[in-house]
Amino acid sequence: MLINDRGNLIIDVIEGGGCAPDYTLSGVTFLVSGTLFEPTDFKAPVAQGGATSEARIQTWAGGASSIANTGGGGGAGYSEEPSTPIAATEVVTAAAAAAAGADGGSSSVGVLVVALGGQSPTGAQPGQGGQAAGGTGSIKFSGANGIQGAASQLGGGAAGSDGDGVSASGGPPNGGYANAPGALSGWPGGGGGSSAGAANFGRPGLVRVTFQVPSLPNAPRVIDINEYRDTADALSRVVPAPVDRVAGDLLLLLTSVQGNLVTITAPTWADGTLAQVATALLTGRAFFRTATGDANDDATVATSASERVTAHTYVIRGAGGNPEWTTASGNSNTVGTPAHTNTFGYRASLGISFAGILNNNGVTITVAPTTFEALLPTCGSANLVSSMTATCWKQFLGLGLPANTFGTTLANPWVAGTLVVPGT
């Protein structure tokens, strides 16, 4: 068991008892500062080595606020240790910048990994992004500068695990997007945009620690997960498969897109499509494929209208059959994941909770369903209207999963699914 305090997730890794020599991905997401306690039996994720008692630590700092009629705030820096021993350690997660002209805070895990926050503009100088050079970690990237000038200007985008932030558009899939004036979509770590008469505050940071723990016997195991988001409207895009896969693994693609009349298809994934779910201004869908370990595992995802997609791709090992899911939709300040009853009966299984939400006006999914693993949120890239996809997972032994909820910062249209993969 891994426990942390002050409102962060409490993880009970295995339900149903027992351990096995196989390992499955687990972790903890720190939305606010707290304490990380060392799990009793763990090792690094496959991509980071997989054999020793180590974890992957990722930190996103906070974005800076803008100054009215002066310019946007800088985006947050990102720092990572891909494989490192952990012990009981204080974790600092940068809070949202609290006032116009405020710099973004740093995020850190002890002194091992430190990411620097963005800076607000000063006079003729743009708000500087959090600099990689001042951070601590083996992998470091810089946030983008805010745009300097009078009237309406963009804040800087935050860095992420794939690269530096970008001032106007694009940027890494898990870095906060550059904020336009009046928009708050760039979480984690996006700098605030400015207008002639108003300043936007910088977005908060995030800390994520992932590792592998002993698997529930006969249950499918999570090996790797990829995040994806479009940086421009498109009818078709290629969503890369995670690196850590072998032929025979089960690949799961969960995606959401802004627009309730949009049909989502994955024509290169012929193995299976689960039911589409839609509500006002939002659509979600899931797909699956048996991996071949080559370029055919990358998914071409098509939408019937030109929109921006966010998506998560899971690599699952040890599946005993095809996945199944139950869906729901609504408009509220919690995302209600529906109950699901297995058609295959009582069995060790893997459950995945999926949520898509319209992430305009600063709406973000910030609380995972009870007893699930670390929350993985991917914010959409549009400044005003786009979709956020969030997922989390757990192994369980039973006939299905009960209804549950994701917590959100504001009420907005959402779609949800409870997906179950049977074990052997």
C-alpha positions as a Python dict, from the first residue, in 0.01 Angstrom:
ca = {
    (1, 'M'): (0, 0, 0),
    (2, 'L'): (115, 353, -78),
    (3, 'I'): (-28, 634, 130),
    (4, 'N'): (12, 1007, 103),
    (5, 'D'): (-165, 1295, 272),
    (6, 'R'): (-331, 1632, 221),
    (7, 'G'): (-593, 1535, -32),
    (8, 'N'): (-385, 1319, -265),
    (9, 'L'): (-476, 971, -376),
    (10, 'I'): (-455, 675, -140),
    (11, 'I'): (-362, 366, -338),
    (12, 'D'): (-442, 10, -242),
    (13, 'V'): (-270, -161, -528),
    (14, 'I'): (-421, -508, -518),
    (15, 'E'): (-779, -602, -438),
    (16, 'G'): (-856, -964, -369),
    (17, 'G'): (-527, -1056, -203),
    (18, 'G'): (-218, -1237, -312),
    (19, 'C'): (100, -1151, -497),
    (20, 'A'): (264, -1296, -806),
    (21, 'P'): (604, -1266, -971),
    (22, 'D'): (447, -1058, -1250),
    (23, 'Y'): (435, -680, -1205),
    (24, 'T'): (184, -414, -1308),
    (25, 'L'): (214, -38, -1343),
    (26, 'S'): (99, 171, -1047),
    (27, 'G'): (167, 516, -908),
    (28, 'V'): (47, 827, -731),
    (29, 'T'): (-49, 1171, -859),
    (30, 'F'): (10, 1470, -630),
    (31, 'L'): (-240, 1744, -708),
    (32, 'V'): (-131, 1931, -394),
    (33, 'S'): (177, 1907, -176),
    (34, 'G'): (216, 1607, 53),
    (35, 'T'): (445, 1319, 148),
    (36, 'L'): (554, 1026, -64),
    (37, 'F'): (605, 703, 128),
    (38, 'E'): (812, 419, -12),
    (39, 'P'): (606, 119, -127),
    (40, 'T'): (715, -213, 21),
    (41, 'D'): (768, -409, -301),
    (42, 'F'): (812, -219, -626),
    (43, 'K'): (1039, -169, -925),
    (44, 'A'): (1089, 79, -1207),
    (45, 'P'): (846, 84, -1503),
    (46, 'V'): (958, -124, -1800),
    (47, 'A'): (1061, 180, -2002),
    (48, 'Q'): (1290, 297, -1722),
    (49, 'G'): (1464, -33, -1658),
    (50, 'G'): (1210, -248, -1481),
    (51, 'A'): (1440, -460, -1265),
    (52, 'T'): (1540, -254, -961),
    (53, 'S'): (1356, -89, -670),
    (54, 'E'): (1317, 244, -841),
    (55, 'A'): (1043, 476, -966),
    (56, 'R'): (985, 737, -1234),
    (57, 'I'): (936, 1089, -1093),
    (58, 'Q'): (781, 1364, -1307),
    (59, 'T'): (731, 1725, -1195),
    (60, 'W'): (549, 2014, -1362),
    (61, 'A'): (591, 2357, -1201),
    (62, 'G'): (332, 2636, -1194),
    (63, 'G'): (262, 2889, -1468),
    (64, 'A'): (296, 3265, -1407),
    (65, 'S'): (13, 3515, -1413),
    (66, 'S'): (-8, 3786, -1675),
    (67, 'I'): (-32, 4162, -1631),
    (68, 'A'): (-317, 4350, -1801),
    (69, 'N'): (-212, 4538, -2114),
    (70, 'T'): (148, 4420, -2066),
    (71, 'G'): (173, 4055, -2167),
    (72, 'G'): (125, 3689, -2082),
    (73, 'G'): (294, 3492, -1806),
    (74, 'G'): (562, 3232, -1870),
    (75, 'G'): (480, 2862, -1883),
    (76, 'A'): (611, 2607, -1634),
    (77, 'G'): (929, 2405, -1661),
    (78, 'Y'): (937, 2025, -1642),
    (79, 'S'): (1191, 1797, -1469),
    (80, 'E'): (1212, 1418, -1446),
    (81, 'E'): (1416, 1134, -1303),
    (82, 'P'): (1327, 832, -1520),
    (83, 'S'): (1450, 570, -1273),
    (84, 'T'): (1554, 647, -917),
    (85, 'P'): (1528, 498, -566),
    (86, 'I'): (1263, 659, -349),
    (87, 'A'): (1215, 690, 25),
    (88, 'A'): (983, 891, 247),
    (89, 'T'): (1008, 1234, 83),
    (90, 'E'): (825, 1566, 95),
    (91, 'V'): (651, 1657, -229),
    (92, 'V'): (578, 2017, -328),
    (93, 'T'): (318, 2072, -599),
    (94, 'A'): (299, 2432, -722),
    (95, 'A'): (-37, 2593, -652),
    (96, 'A'): (-214, 2820, -899),
    (97, 'A'): (-67, 3171, -909),
    (98, 'A'): (-284, 3376, -676),
    (99, 'A'): (-269, 3728, -823),
    (100, 'A'): (-198, 3929, -1135),
    (101, 'G'): (176, 3958, -1189),
    (102, 'A'): (258, 3659, -967),
    (103, 'D'): (533, 3418, -1066),
    (104, 'G'): (461, 3045, -1086),
    (105, 'G'): (585, 2825, -803),
    (106, 'S'): (833, 2538, -824),
    (107, 'S'): (733, 2171, -795),
    (108, 'S'): (971, 1923, -636),
    (109, 'V'): (1026, 1581, -483),
    (110, 'G'): (1282, 1642, -209),
    (111, 'V'): (1597, 1782, -367),
    (112, 'L'): (1613, 1505, -628),
    (113, 'V'): (1373, 1652, -885),
    (114, 'V'): (1288, 2023, -909),
    (115, 'A'): (1097, 2205, -1186),
    (116, 'L'): (1096, 2586, -1198),
    (117, 'G'): (785, 2798, -1243),
    (118, 'G'): (725, 3062, -1506),
    (119, 'Q'): (775, 3434, -1445),
    (120, 'S'): (536, 3722, -1499),
    (121, 'P'): (618, 3999, -1751),
    (122, 'T'): (807, 4307, -1636),
    (123, 'G'): (793, 4627, -1838),
    (124, 'A'): (911, 4550, -2190),
    (125, 'Q'): (1024, 4198, -2097),
    (126, 'P'): (793, 3902, -2169),
    (127, 'G'): (707, 3658, -1896),
    (128, 'Q'): (988, 3404, -1907),
    (129, 'G'): (910, 3034, -1904),
    (130, 'G'): (1047, 2817, -1624),
    (131, 'Q'): (1402, 2735, -1728),
    (132, 'A'): (1539, 2383, -1756),
    (133, 'A'): (1886, 2509, -1663),
    (134, 'G'): (1773, 2597, -1312),
    (135, 'G'): (1587, 2273, -1247),
    (136, 'T'): (1712, 1941, -1113),
    (137, 'G'): (1672, 1605, -1284),
    (138, 'S'): (1814, 1390, -1562),
    (139, 'I'): (1549, 1508, -1809),
    (140, 'K'): (1455, 1878, -1813),
    (141, 'F'): (1261, 2105, -2047),
    (142, 'S'): (1178, 2478, -2039),
    (143, 'G'): (838, 2643, -2041),
    (144, 'A'): (762, 2891, -2319),
    (145, 'N'): (775, 3267, -2274),
    (146, 'G'): (450, 3459, -2262),
    (147, 'I'): (384, 3702, -2545),
    (148, 'Q'): (472, 4061, -2450),
    (149, 'G'): (261, 4357, -2558),
    (150, 'A'): (-53, 4560, -2503),
    (151, 'A'): (-409, 4438, -2555),
    (152, 'S'): (-463, 4059, -2590),
    (153, 'Q'): (-161, 3829, -2560),
    (154, 'L'): (-103, 3457, -2502),
    (155, 'G'): (60, 3309, -2197),
    (156, 'G'): (342, 3059, -2241),
    (157, 'G'): (278, 2688, -2273),
    (158, 'A'): (425, 2451, -2013),
    (159, 'A'): (693, 2196, -2089),
    (160, 'G'): (628, 1824, -2066),
    (161, 'S'): (803, 1490, -2097),
    (162, 'D'): (838, 1524, -2475),
    (163, 'G'): (988, 1872, -2494),
    (164, 'D'): (976, 2246, -2430),
    (165, 'G'): (657, 2447, -2405),
    (166, 'V'): (536, 2650, -2705),
    (167, 'S'): (425, 3012, -2688),
    (168, 'A'): (138, 3007, -2934),
    (169, 'S'): (28, 2650, -3008),
    (170, 'G'): (138, 2290, -2992),
    (171, 'G'): (378, 2176, -2727),
    (172, 'P'): (416, 1834, -2564),
    (173, 'P'): (98, 1631, -2503),
    (174, 'N'): (127, 1646, -2123),
    (175, 'G'): (240, 2009, -2088),
    (176, 'G'): (-15, 2282, -2016),
    (177, 'Y'): (-129, 2462, -2329),
    (178, 'A'): (-67, 2835, -2382),
    (179, 'N'): (-361, 3033, -2246),
    (180, 'A'): (-550, 3293, -2444),
    (181, 'P'): (-699, 3598, -2270),
    (182, 'G'): (-995, 3487, -2062),
    (183, 'A'): (-912, 3116, -2095),
    (184, 'L'): (-787, 2877, -1828),
    (185, 'S'): (-738, 2553, -2017),
    (186, 'G'): (-359, 2517, -1990),
    (187, 'W'): (-317, 2274, -1699),
    (188, 'P'): (-66, 2177, -1572),
    (189, 'G'): (155, 2485, -1563),
    (190, 'G'): (24, 2706, -1843),
    (191, 'G'): (102, 3078, -1817),
    (192, 'G'): (-190, 3320, -1796),
    (193, 'G'): (-295, 3525, -2099),
    (194, 'S'): (-356, 3901, -2083),
    (195, 'S'): (-594, 4156, -2228),
    (196, 'A'): (-613, 4534, -2222),
    (197, 'G'): (-820, 4532, -1904),
    (198, 'A'): (-758, 4199, -1729),
    (199, 'A'): (-492, 3949, -1626),
    (200, 'N'): (-526, 3570, -1612),
    (201, 'F'): (-365, 3373, -1331),
    (202, 'G'): (-109, 3101, -1397),
    (203, 'R'): (-218, 2739, -1375),
    (204, 'P'): (-103, 2500, -1098),
    (205, 'G'): (160, 2230, -1135),
    (206, 'L'): (156, 1853, -1093),
    (207, 'V'): (378, 1575, -957),
    (208, 'R'): (348, 1214, -1070),
    (209, 'V'): (538, 908, -940),
    (210, 'T'): (501, 577, -1126),
    (211, 'F'): (642, 232, -1053),
    (212, 'Q'): (557, -136, -1086),
    (213, 'V'): (409, -348, -806),
    (214, 'P'): (327, -721, -778),
    (215, 'S'): (24, -816, -982),
    (216, 'L'): (-297, -980, -868),
    (217, 'P'): (-263, -1343, -988),
    (218, 'N'): (-422, -1407, -1330),
    (219, 'A'): (-526, -1043, -1375),
    (220, 'P'): (-424, -842, -1685),
    (221, 'R'): (-129, -610, -1619),
    (222, 'V'): (-72, -249, -1728),
    (223, 'I'): (272, -228, -1892),
    (224, 'D'): (276, 121, -2048),
    (225, 'I'): (52, 420, -2130),
    (226, 'N'): (85, 695, -2390),
    (227, 'E'): (-79, 1037, -2389),
    (228, 'Y'): (-179, 1213, -2713),
    (229, 'R'): (-345, 1542, -2808),
    (230, 'D'): (-401, 1729, -3133),
    (231, 'T'): (-248, 2074, -3161),
    (232, 'A'): (-472, 2180, -3450),
    (233, 'D'): (-815, 2086, -3586),
    (234, 'A'): (-798, 1782, -3814),
    (235, 'L'): (-1012, 1510, -3970),
    (236, 'S'): (-746, 1242, -3920),
    (237, 'R'): (-439, 1190, -3705),
    (238, 'V'): (-197, 909, -3614),
    (239, 'V'): (-189, 821, -3243),
    (240, 'P'): (142, 641, -3169),
    (241, 'A'): (137, 314, -2979),
    (242, 'P'): (344, 298, -2656),
    (243, 'V'): (700, 174, -2698),
    (244, 'D'): (684, -102, -2436),
    (245, 'R'): (474, -358, -2619),
    (246, 'V'): (529, -697, -2777),
    (247, 'A'): (326, -900, -3024),
    (248, 'G'): (23, -1047, -2849),
    (249, 'D'): (-29, -762, -2601),
    (250, 'L'): (-373, -601, -2588),
    (251, 'L'): (-377, -234, -2692),
    (252, 'L'): (-658, -9, -2567),
    (253, 'L'): (-727, 337, -2711),
    (254, 'L'): (-958, 570, -2516),
    (255, 'T'): (-1033, 907, -2670),
    (256, 'S'): (-1258, 1212, -2645),
    (257, 'V'): (-1326, 1502, -2878),
    (258, 'Q'): (-1520, 1827, -2863),
    (259, 'G'): (-1849, 1796, -3057),
    (260, 'N'): (-2160, 1582, -2996),
    (261, 'L'): (-2226, 1503, -3363),
    (262, 'V'): (-1873, 1378, -3425),
    (263, 'T'): (-1820, 1011, -3514),
    (264, 'I'): (-1483, 868, -3405),
    (265, 'T'): (-1335, 576, -3597),
    (266, 'A'): (-999, 397, -3596),
    (267, 'P'): (-985, 230, -3938),
    (268, 'T'): (-636, 85, -3887),
    (269, 'W'): (-747, -93, -3567),
    (270, 'A'): (-973, -359, -3714),
    (271, 'D'): (-985, -582, -3406),
    (272, 'G'): (-1258, -404, -3215),
    (273, 'T'): (-1459, -92, -3144),
    (274, 'L'): (-1661, -31, -2828),
    (275, 'A'): (-1978, 178, -2826),
    (276, 'Q'): (-1950, 553, -2877),
    (277, 'V'): (-2091, 783, -2608),
    (278, 'A'): (-2192, 1146, -2663),
    (279, 'T'): (-2346, 1441, -2484),
    (280, 'A'): (-2380, 1812, -2560),
    (281, 'L'): (-2054, 1927, -2726),
    (282, 'L'): (-1857, 1609, -2643),
    (283, 'T'): (-1798, 1256, -2777),
    (284, 'G'): (-1597, 960, -2643),
    (285, 'R'): (-1504, 615, -2771),
    (286, 'A'): (-1279, 314, -2702),
    (287, 'F'): (-1098, 77, -2940),
    (288, 'F'): (-883, -234, -2895),
    (289, 'R'): (-627, -429, -3093),
    (290, 'T'): (-396, -727, -3049),
    (291, 'A'): (-48, -583, -3089),
    (292, 'T'): (177, -699, -3370),
    (293, 'G'): (477, -509, -3234),
    (294, 'D'): (527, -304, -3551),
    (295, 'A'): (408, 23, -3709),
    (296, 'N'): (59, -124, -3759),
    (297, 'D'): (0, -74, -3386),
    (298, 'D'): (-13, 304, -3438),
    (299, 'A'): (-380, 408, -3461),
    (300, 'T'): (-516, 629, -3736),
    (301, 'V'): (-806, 804, -3563),
    (302, 'A'): (-1061, 977, -3785),
    (303, 'T'): (-1334, 1222, -3686),
    (304, 'S'): (-1632, 1316, -3902),
    (305, 'A'): (-1570, 1686, -3832),
    (306, 'S'): (-1241, 1873, -3807),
    (307, 'E'): (-1173, 1880, -3432),
    (308, 'R'): (-899, 1821, -3171),
    (309, 'V'): (-868, 1480, -3008),
    (310, 'T'): (-711, 1380, -2676),
    (311, 'A'): (-635, 1012, -2619),
    (312, 'H'): (-468, 752, -2396),
    (313, 'T'): (-327, 424, -2530),
    (314, 'Y'): (-272, 137, -2284),
    (315, 'V'): (-51, -170, -2326),
    (316, 'I'): (-212, -463, -2140),
    (317, 'R'): (-42, -800, -2090),
    (318, 'G'): (-215, -1119, -1977),
    (319, 'A'): (-566, -1049, -2107),
    (320, 'G'): (-796, -1351, -2117),
    (321, 'G'): (-1047, -1205, -2363),
    (322, 'N'): (-1176, -891, -2529),
    (323, 'P'): (-1254, -580, -2323),
    (324, 'E'): (-1611, -467, -2254),
    (325, 'W'): (-1751, -144, -2120),
    (326, 'T'): (-2053, 46, -1997),
    (327, 'T'): (-2094, 418, -2073),
    (328, 'A'): (-2267, 726, -1931),
    (329, 'S'): (-2288, 1100, -1999),
    (330, 'G'): (-2400, 1414, -1822),
    (331, 'N'): (-2333, 1775, -1725),
    (332, 'S'): (-2227, 1827, -1363),
    (333, 'N'): (-1930, 1897, -1136),
    (334, 'T'): (-1860, 1525, -1097),
    (335, 'V'): (-1815, 1270, -1376),
    (336, 'G'): (-2020, 962, -1293),
    (337, 'T'): (-1860, 640, -1415),
    (338, 'P'): (-2131, 372, -1448),
    (339, 'A'): (-2146, 33, -1281),
    (340, 'H'): (-2041, -259, -1499),
    (341, 'T'): (-2131, -628, -1465),
    (342, 'N'): (-1894, -873, -1633),
    (343, 'T'): (-2045, -1091, -1903),
    (344, 'F'): (-1767, -1342, -1830),
    (345, 'G'): (-1855, -1374, -1461),
    (346, 'Y'): (-1632, -1381, -1153),
    (347, 'R'): (-1269, -1344, -1251),
    (348, 'A'): (-946, -1157, -1182),
    (349, 'S'): (-971, -857, -1412),
    (350, 'L'): (-840, -512, -1496),
    (351, 'G'): (-1074, -215, -1470),
    (352, 'I'): (-1017, 122, -1637),
    (353, 'S'): (-1221, 432, -1558),
    (354, 'F'): (-1246, 676, -1850),
    (355, 'A'): (-1370, 1034, -1849),
    (356, 'G'): (-1384, 1301, -2116),
    (357, 'I'): (-1489, 1655, -2029),
    (358, 'L'): (-1522, 1984, -2212),
    (359, 'N'): (-1227, 2174, -2062),
    (360, 'N'): (-1316, 2535, -2139),
    (361, 'N'): (-1333, 2792, -1857),
    (362, 'G'): (-1060, 2618, -1661),
    (363, 'V'): (-1250, 2293, -1605),
    (364, 'T'): (-1017, 2007, -1516),
    (365, 'I'): (-1061, 1655, -1376),
    (366, 'T'): (-875, 1656, -1047),
    (367, 'V'): (-992, 1357, -841),
    (368, 'A'): (-976, 992, -947),
    (369, 'P'): (-1248, 738, -859),
    (370, 'T'): (-1200, 577, -517),
    (371, 'T'): (-941, 293, -498),
    (372, 'F'): (-814, 345, -853),
    (373, 'E'): (-449, 405, -947),
    (374, 'A'): (-289, 743, -1015),
    (375, 'L'): (-501, 988, -1213),
    (376, 'L'): (-370, 1050, -1568),
    (377, 'P'): (-525, 1371, -1712),
    (378, 'T'): (-447, 1505, -2061),
    (379, 'C'): (-574, 1857, -2119),
    (380, 'G'): (-693, 1956, -2466),
    (381, 'S'): (-494, 2210, -2664),
    (382, 'A'): (-761, 2458, -2766),
    (383, 'N'): (-759, 2786, -2578),
    (384, 'L'): (-1133, 2812, -2538),
    (385, 'V'): (-1307, 2481, -2617),
    (386, 'S'): (-1151, 2134, -2634),
    (387, 'S'): (-1173, 1798, -2458),
    (388, 'M'): (-978, 1662, -2164),
    (389, 'T'): (-929, 1285, -2144),
    (390, 'A'): (-859, 1132, -1803),
    (391, 'T'): (-812, 766, -1711),
    (392, 'C'): (-708, 554, -1413),
    (393, 'W'): (-700, 182, -1350),
    (394, 'K'): (-698, -103, -1098),
    (395, 'Q'): (-689, -481, -1079),
    (396, 'F'): (-978, -652, -902),
    (397, 'L'): (-1135, -990, -834),
    (398, 'G'): (-1511, -995, -873),
    (399, 'L'): (-1822, -987, -1090),
    (400, 'G'): (-1774, -627, -1205),
    (401, 'L'): (-1724, -272, -1080),
    (402, 'P'): (-1962, -37, -898),
    (403, 'A'): (-2049, 315, -1008),
    (404, 'N'): (-1788, 575, -913),
    (405, 'T'): (-1696, 938, -975),
    (406, 'F'): (-1418, 1162, -1101),
    (407, 'G'): (-1406, 1503, -932),
    (408, 'T'): (-1390, 1819, -1146),
    (409, 'T'): (-1329, 2187, -1079),
    (410, 'L'): (-1654, 2308, -1242),
    (411, 'A'): (-1971, 2166, -1395),
    (412, 'N'): (-1942, 2094, -1768),
    (413, 'P'): (-2059, 1834, -2023),
    (414, 'W'): (-1886, 1497, -1979),
    (415, 'V'): (-1877, 1141, -2112),
    (416, 'A'): (-1758, 838, -1914),
    (417, 'G'): (-1695, 468, -1943),
    (418, 'T'): (-1613, 174, -1715),
    (419, 'L'): (-1397, -68, -1913),
    (420, 'V'): (-1311, -419, -1794),
    (421, 'V'): (-1051, -660, -1938),
    (422, 'P'): (-1090, -1022, -1823),
    (423, 'G'): (-793, -1214, -1690),
    (424, 'T'): (-693, -1571, -1753),
}
